[in-house]
Amino acid sequence: MPKIFEYFGFIFYFYSNEHEPIHVHVMHGARESIFDLIMMDGELAELNVREKKGAEPLPERDKRTAEAFIRKYHKNIIDKWVKFFVLKQSIRSTNIKKKL
């Protein structure tokens, strides 16, 4: 499971056997939620959150933080998705140390 970002205790990652739509798993502590990135004409049209089966979901405050992060870095997330799943290349995790 490639980790793509770390942000003040939040871990953003893909599973290695993912499927569309483009989505990112977000963990904070022992909790986890999944965010679907819905693109339209090359722009982020929607960001949908869903729960991971068997995992306790992120609390609302953490969901808002994760959503703000994803909205800011969505192009990087999509680039990493394409690089990993389409081009079959390795990707590196980025540790973001600046608050949004």
C-alpha positions, 0 to 999 in steps of 0.5 A: 500500500503506497503512502503518498502523503503525511500531514500532521498525523494524517496518512494518505495512501492507496491500496496496491490493487485499487479501482476507479474512481480515483480515491485516497484512503486517509488514516489519522490514528486508528480511524480511516475514511476514503475520499473519492475524487470525481473529475470533470473536464480536468477539474475536481468536480466533487469530493465524496467521503465514504467509510471503509468496511471494518474501520472506524471512520474519521471524526467530522473535524478530521474529515474536514482537515482531510478534505481541505488537504485533498482539495489543495493537493488533488492534482498531486494525488491524481498524478501519483495515481496515474504514475502508480496505477497506469504507468506502473512506476514507483511513487514517493511519499511527501511529508507536508510540514506546512499548515494549510 
